[in-house]
Amino acid sequence: MTKQRKAVALISGGLDSMLATKLVMDAGIHVEGINFFTGFCVEGHTHAIRNSDKDKVKRNNALWVAKELGIKLHIIDIVEEYKDIVINPKHGYGANLNPCLDCKVFMVKKAYQWIIDNDFDFIITGEVIGQRPMSQRKATMPIVAEKSGALDRLLRPLCAKNLPETLPEREGWINRESLLDISGRGRSKQIALAKHLNIEDYAQPAGGCCFLTDKAYSDKLKDMWQTRGDKDYTLDDIMLLKVGRHLRPRPNYKLIIARDEGEGNYLEGYKRDFTTIKVTSHPSALILVQGEFTETDALLAAQIAGRYSQGRNAAEVAVTIKMLSGEELNLQVAPMAAKNVLEEWYV
């Protein structure tokens, strides 16, 4: 009897990995998925929190893709291991703080160890030559295969005909003619293939799945590293960078200001670990204070809180500051004092 060959697919939740997996499944290969959780994943975090996103679908797209394809998905937490990739990428960063090439090598390496441990035969990714300027170029794709250790057990079904034959092709586990030769940044061929395969619903094809590719997020992370003097971080740190307005009025502290009720509810979960500021005389956002905050910083911080409350145009507002030490400060301040300088403090 012919042995049932097995592959594991790196499932990001996007269209490309979905299509690559489907092509291999249709060739008779047993496929399971892996999704690596780094903490920087876009999937569902902000949409689930913000009131303004209430009409958007709240789903983890990797889980959803696995359900649609009918495959098992292994979600693997790599938050701690991934830190070295973010902090010390051997191949540097992309346009922002995205260590894309090191990231791809790391994830394929993890997947390769997984197939060894679980008696699988090869790895599938949704990569396309020319689609990503750092990690998905013809010159860098061999680097991923070599540095990860996967070598020719790494199959990229969407662009395989543009690359040397892999082990699954040479061994006849999958017919090379059933694979594709897509290249470039355009997505028209993937969208046409999805239609051909009767895949009607999928995540935005051009969307990224990592906050590190986002300039605004990267700027906040750089600011955090700079003010702390080192590049370490916790999962709570990087989750909070996704939420609220971030203002740094002084080098020693930063304000995280909820933009709506949903974000306020989310930040409530952190109030025991931070100094908090709340306007009590008018409806207002909850504010977390991050950094070295003292009573001498209270007046300015309270004025800023007033500007982000419904009392922004009032002569005075009442503000309560609950210090992390347990001390409580109650102030009457003029919000207009902070009116013209807020934009200067945005991180």
C-alpha positions as CSV (number, residue, x, y, z in Angstrom):
1,M,0.0,0.0,0.0
2,T,1.1,3.6,-0.8
3,K,2.0,5.5,2.4
4,Q,-0.3,8.5,3.1
5,R,2.0,11.5,2.9
6,K,1.5,14.3,5.4
7,A,2.3,18.0,5.3
8,V,2.0,20.9,7.7
9,A,1.0,24.3,6.4
10,L,1.9,27.6,7.9
11,I,-1.5,29.3,8.3
12,S,-1.4,33.0,8.7
13,G,-5.1,33.5,8.1
14,G,-4.6,35.2,4.7
15,L,-5.7,34.1,1.2
16,D,-2.2,32.8,0.1
17,S,-1.7,30.2,2.8
18,M,-5.3,29.1,2.3
19,L,-4.8,28.6,-1.4
20,A,-1.5,26.8,-1.0
21,T,-3.0,24.5,1.5
22,K,-6.0,23.7,-0.7
23,L,-3.8,22.9,-3.7
24,V,-1.8,20.3,-1.7
25,M,-5.0,18.9,-0.1
26,D,-6.5,18.4,-3.5
27,A,-3.4,16.4,-4.5
28,G,-4.4,13.8,-1.8
29,I,-2.0,14.9,0.9
30,H,-3.0,14.9,4.5
31,V,-2.5,18.5,5.7
32,E,-2.6,20.0,9.2
33,G,-1.9,23.7,10.0
34,I,0.4,25.6,12.3
35,N,-0.2,29.2,13.5
36,F,2.6,30.8,15.5
37,F,1.4,33.3,18.1
38,T,4.0,36.1,18.5
39,G,1.9,38.6,20.3
40,F,2.2,41.0,17.4
41,C,-0.5,39.3,15.4
42,V,-3.2,41.6,14.0
43,E,-5.9,39.0,14.0
44,G,-9.0,40.1,15.9
45,H,-7.4,42.1,18.7
46,T,-8.3,45.7,17.9
47,H,-11.6,44.9,16.1
48,A,-12.8,43.0,19.2
49,I,-12.1,45.9,21.4
50,R,-13.1,49.1,19.7
51,N,-16.7,50.3,19.4
52,S,-16.0,51.8,16.0
53,D,-15.1,48.3,14.7
54,K,-18.3,46.7,16.0
55,D,-19.6,46.0,12.5
56,K,-16.4,44.2,11.4
57,V,-16.3,40.4,11.6
58,K,-14.7,39.3,14.9
59,R,-12.7,36.2,14.1
60,N,-9.3,34.7,14.3
61,N,-8.7,34.2,10.5
62,A,-6.2,31.4,11.0
63,L,-8.8,29.4,13.0
64,W,-11.5,30.3,10.4
65,V,-9.3,29.2,7.5
66,A,-8.7,25.9,9.2
67,K,-12.4,25.4,9.8
68,E,-13.2,26.2,6.1
69,L,-10.5,23.8,4.9
70,G,-11.5,21.1,7.4
71,I,-8.0,20.7,8.8
72,K,-6.6,20.6,12.3
73,L,-4.8,23.8,13.4
74,H,-2.0,23.8,16.0
75,I,-1.6,27.2,17.6
76,I,1.8,27.5,19.1
77,D,2.8,30.3,21.6
78,I,6.3,31.6,20.7
79,V,6.1,34.9,22.5
80,E,9.2,34.4,24.6
81,E,11.3,32.7,21.9
82,Y,10.4,35.3,19.3
83,K,11.8,38.2,21.4
84,D,15.3,37.6,20.0
85,I,14.0,37.8,16.4
86,V,12.4,41.2,17.1
87,I,15.3,42.6,19.2
88,N,18.3,41.3,17.3
89,P,17.3,40.4,13.7
90,K,20.4,39.1,11.9
91,H,19.1,40.3,8.5
92,G,17.8,43.6,9.9
93,Y,14.4,45.3,9.7
94,G,12.1,46.1,6.8
95,A,10.5,49.5,6.4
96,N,9.5,49.6,10.0
97,L,10.4,47.1,12.9
98,N,9.4,44.1,10.9
99,P,12.2,41.5,10.9
100,C,10.6,39.6,8.0
101,L,13.4,37.5,6.8
102,D,14.5,36.4,10.2
103,C,10.9,35.8,11.1
104,K,10.3,33.5,8.1
105,V,13.5,31.5,8.8
106,F,12.5,31.1,12.5
107,M,8.9,30.0,11.7
108,V,10.0,27.5,9.0
109,K,12.7,26.2,11.4
110,K,10.0,25.7,14.1
111,A,7.8,24.0,11.5
112,Y,10.6,21.7,10.4
113,Q,11.2,20.6,14.0
114,W,7.5,20.0,14.3
115,I,7.4,17.7,11.2
116,I,10.4,15.7,12.6
117,D,8.7,15.3,16.0
118,N,5.3,14.3,14.5
119,D,6.4,12.1,11.6
120,F,5.2,14.5,8.8
121,D,6.9,14.7,5.4
122,F,7.1,18.3,4.3
123,I,6.1,22.0,4.9
124,I,3.8,24.2,2.9
125,T,3.8,28.0,2.9
126,G,1.8,30.6,0.9
127,E,4.9,32.5,-0.2
128,V,5.0,34.1,-3.7
129,I,8.2,35.4,-5.3
130,G,8.2,39.2,-5.4
131,Q,5.3,39.7,-3.0
132,R,7.2,40.9,0.0
133,P,10.3,43.1,-0.5
134,M,12.3,41.6,2.3
135,S,11.4,37.9,2.8
136,Q,9.8,36.9,-0.5
137,R,12.4,37.5,-3.2
138,K,14.0,34.9,-5.4
139,A,17.3,35.7,-3.7
140,T,16.0,35.3,-0.2
141,M,13.8,32.2,-0.6
142,P,16.8,29.9,-0.7
143,I,18.1,31.6,2.5
144,V,14.9,30.6,4.3
145,A,15.1,27.0,3.1
146,E,18.8,26.7,4.1
147,K,18.9,28.6,7.4
148,S,15.7,26.9,8.7
149,G,17.1,23.4,7.9
150,A,14.0,22.5,5.9
151,L,15.9,22.6,2.6
152,D,13.8,20.8,-0.1
153,R,11.1,19.8,2.3
154,L,9.8,23.3,2.0
155,L,7.2,23.6,-0.7
156,R,5.7,26.9,-1.9
157,P,2.8,25.7,-4.1
158,L,1.8,29.1,-5.4
159,C,5.2,29.8,-7.0
160,A,6.8,26.4,-7.1
161,K,7.4,26.4,-10.9
162,N,9.6,29.4,-10.5
163,L,11.9,27.5,-8.0
164,P,13.9,24.3,-8.1
165,E,12.1,21.0,-7.6
166,T,11.5,20.0,-4.0
167,L,11.5,16.6,-2.4
168,P,7.7,16.1,-2.6
169,E,7.8,16.8,-6.3
170,R,10.8,14.5,-7.0
171,E,9.3,11.7,-5.0
172,G,6.0,12.0,-6.8
173,W,4.0,12.8,-3.7
174,I,2.7,15.8,-5.6
175,N,2.7,16.5,-9.3
176,R,4.7,19.6,-10.2
177,E,2.2,20.4,-13.0
178,S,-0.5,20.9,-10.4
179,L,1.6,23.7,-8.8
180,L,1.7,27.3,-9.9
181,D,4.1,30.0,-11.1
182,I,2.7,33.1,-9.6
183,S,5.0,36.1,-9.0
184,G,4.8,39.8,-8.1
185,R,2.8,41.9,-5.7
186,G,-0.5,41.7,-7.6
187,R,-3.2,39.4,-6.3
188,S,-5.4,39.0,-9.3
189,K,-4.2,35.4,-9.9
190,Q,-4.8,34.4,-6.3
191,I,-8.3,35.9,-6.4
192,A,-9.1,34.1,-9.7
193,L,-7.8,30.8,-8.2
194,A,-10.0,31.3,-5.1
195,K,-13.0,31.7,-7.4
196,H,-12.0,28.6,-9.3
197,L,-11.7,26.6,-6.0
198,N,-15.1,27.9,-4.9
199,I,-13.5,30.0,-2.1
200,E,-15.8,33.0,-1.7
201,D,-14.9,34.4,1.7
202,Y,-11.3,35.2,2.8
203,A,-9.3,37.8,4.6
204,Q,-8.3,41.0,2.7
205,P,-5.7,39.6,0.3
206,A,-3.2,42.5,0.6
207,G,-3.5,42.8,4.4
208,G,-0.6,42.1,6.7
209,C,-0.9,40.0,9.8
210,C,1.8,41.6,11.9
211,F,1.7,44.9,13.7
212,L,5.5,45.3,13.3
213,T,4.8,46.2,9.6
214,D,2.8,49.2,10.8
215,K,4.6,52.5,11.1
216,A,2.5,53.9,13.9
217,Y,2.8,50.7,16.0
218,S,6.6,50.6,15.3
219,D,7.0,54.2,16.4
220,K,5.3,53.4,19.7
221,L,7.6,50.4,20.2
222,K,10.7,52.4,19.4
223,D,9.6,55.1,21.9
224,M,9.1,52.4,24.6
225,W,12.5,51.0,24.0
226,Q,14.2,54.4,23.9
227,T,12.6,55.6,27.2
228,R,13.3,52.4,29.0
229,G,16.9,52.1,27.8
230,D,16.5,48.5,26.7
231,K,14.6,46.5,24.1
232,D,13.0,43.9,26.4
233,Y,9.2,43.7,26.5
234,T,6.3,41.7,28.0
235,L,3.2,40.5,26.3
236,D,1.2,43.2,28.2
237,D,3.6,45.8,26.8
238,I,3.0,44.9,23.2
239,M,-0.7,44.4,23.7
240,L,-1.1,47.9,25.2
241,L,0.7,49.4,22.2
242,K,-2.3,48.4,20.1
243,V,-4.8,50.3,22.2
244,G,-5.7,53.9,22.7
245,R,-3.9,57.2,22.1
246,H,-0.3,57.3,23.3
247,L,1.0,60.7,24.5
248,R,4.4,61.5,26.0
249,P,4.1,65.0,27.6
250,R,7.4,64.4,29.5
251,P,10.3,62.0,29.0
252,N,9.6,60.2,32.3
253,Y,6.0,59.1,31.6
254,K,3.4,58.4,28.9
255,L,-0.4,58.5,28.9
256,I,-2.5,55.8,27.3
257,I,-5.9,57.3,26.6
258,A,-8.9,55.2,25.7
259,R,-10.6,56.4,22.5
260,D,-14.0,54.8,23.2
261,E,-16.0,52.8,25.7
262,G,-14.6,49.5,24.3
263,E,-11.0,50.6,24.8
264,G,-11.9,52.0,28.2
265,N,-13.3,48.6,29.3
266,Y,-10.1,46.9,28.0
267,L,-7.8,49.4,29.9
268,E,-9.8,48.8,33.1
269,G,-8.2,45.4,33.2
270,Y,-4.8,47.1,33.8
271,K,-5.8,49.7,36.3
272,R,-4.3,47.8,39.3
273,D,-0.9,47.9,37.7
274,F,-0.8,51.6,36.7
275,T,-1.5,55.1,38.0
276,T,-4.9,56.1,36.5
277,I,-6.5,59.4,35.7
278,K,-10.2,60.1,35.3
279,V,-12.2,63.3,34.9
280,T,-15.0,63.0,37.5
281,S,-17.0,66.1,36.7
282,H,-17.7,65.1,33.0
283,P,-17.9,61.9,31.0
284,S,-14.4,61.0,30.1
285,A,-11.9,58.3,29.0
286,L,-9.9,56.2,31.4
287,I,-6.2,57.1,31.2
288,L,-3.3,54.8,32.2
289,V,0.0,56.4,33.2
290,Q,3.1,54.4,32.2
291,G,6.5,55.3,33.5
292,E,8.0,57.3,36.5
293,F,5.1,59.5,37.5
294,T,5.2,61.8,40.5
295,E,2.9,64.5,42.0
296,T,4.9,67.2,40.2
297,D,3.6,65.7,36.9
298,A,0.0,65.7,38.1
299,L,-1.2,69.1,37.0
300,L,-0.2,68.8,33.3
301,A,-1.5,65.2,33.1
302,A,-4.8,66.3,34.6
303,Q,-5.1,69.2,32.1
304,I,-4.6,66.7,29.3
305,A,-7.2,64.4,30.8
306,G,-9.6,67.4,30.7
307,R,-9.0,68.0,27.0
308,Y,-10.0,64.4,26.3
309,S,-13.2,64.6,28.3
310,Q,-16.6,66.1,27.5
311,G,-15.5,69.0,29.6
312,R,-12.8,70.0,27.2
313,N,-14.2,73.5,26.8
314,A,-15.2,74.1,30.4
315,A,-13.4,76.6,32.5
316,E,-12.5,73.9,35.0
317,V,-13.0,70.1,35.4
318,A,-12.5,67.9,38.4
319,V,-9.9,65.2,38.0
320,T,-9.0,62.2,40.2
321,I,-5.5,60.6,39.9
322,K,-5.1,57.3,41.7
323,M,-1.4,56.8,42.2
324,L,0.1,53.3,42.0
325,S,1.2,53.8,45.6
326,G,-2.5,54.0,46.6
327,E,-2.5,57.7,47.2
328,E,-5.4,59.7,45.6
329,L,-5.0,63.2,44.2
330,N,-8.1,65.4,43.5
331,L,-7.5,68.4,41.3
332,Q,-9.5,71.2,39.7
333,V,-7.8,72.2,36.4
334,A,-8.4,74.2,33.3
335,P,-8.4,71.9,30.2
336,M,-7.8,74.8,27.8
337,A,-4.2,75.0,29.2
338,A,-3.3,71.9,27.2
339,K,-5.2,72.8,24.0
340,N,-2.5,73.8,21.6
341,V,0.2,71.3,22.4
342,L,-1.4,67.9,22.4
343,E,-0.3,67.0,18.9
344,E,3.3,67.6,19.8
345,W,3.1,64.8,22.4
346,Y,1.7,62.0,20.2
347,V,4.0,59.0,20.1
